[in-house]
């Protein structure tokens, strides 16, 4: 399946988030998640990703948000 440049950028950001979590880099994971959420929202609003992709990315990021909910000095909100 062909992936757009926007999809590739989002997936790179999500992979960074995953790597930071695996290595217990909490601050970097927090920042990567925040950037990924913003990127997904922005690309969807600009029409660079379709609704199906948007919903899939939001679901994935929601799962990461749930995993990160106990990270103490930051609060997370589902967007």
N, C-alpha and C positions, 0 to 999 in steps of 0.2 A: 504494500500500500504506500502510495506517495504521501510524504509528510511535507507540509509547508515549512518555510523558514521559521514562522512563528511557533509551530508545533515543536520543531527541533530545539528552539531556544527554551521553551517551557520545559521540555523533557530534560534538557541539560541542567536547568535550575532545580528540578525535582531530584535528579540524580545527585546533585551537590548536596541537597538537603538530606537525602538518604545516607550519603557518605559521612556527613557531619554527625548524624545520629549514630551511625555504626561505630564511629570513633569517639563518641561521647563529647563532641565539641558543641556544647549546648548553646553558647552565644551565637556561634556561626549558624547552627541549625535554626535558631529563632529568626535570625536575619534572612536566611535563605528561604524560609517558609513565608515570611512577610513579602519578600520580593516575588516569589512564585505566585502568591495570591494576587498581588497587584498586576503582575504580568498577564495572568489568565484573564482578569477582569478587563484590563486595557485592550488586549488583543480581541476579546469578544466584542467589546463596544466598538472597536474599529472595523469589525467584520473580517478579521484575519483568521479567526477560527470559527467553526460552525458550532451550533448549539450542542450537538451530540458530544463533540470534543470538549466543549466548555463544561458540560455537566460531568463528564468523566474526570477531568482534571480537578474540578471542585470536590468530587467524591474522594479522590486520592488525597488531596490536600486536607480534607476533613479528617481522614483517617490518620494522617500525620499529626494534625492538631490534637486529636484524641490521645495519641501516643505521648505527646509533649505536654499534656495538661498539668502534669506535676512539676514542671520546671518552675522553680519557685519565684524568681524575681520578675517574671513576665506574665501577663495575662493574655489569653488568646480568645478571639471571638471568631465565630464562623461568619464568613462574609457571604 
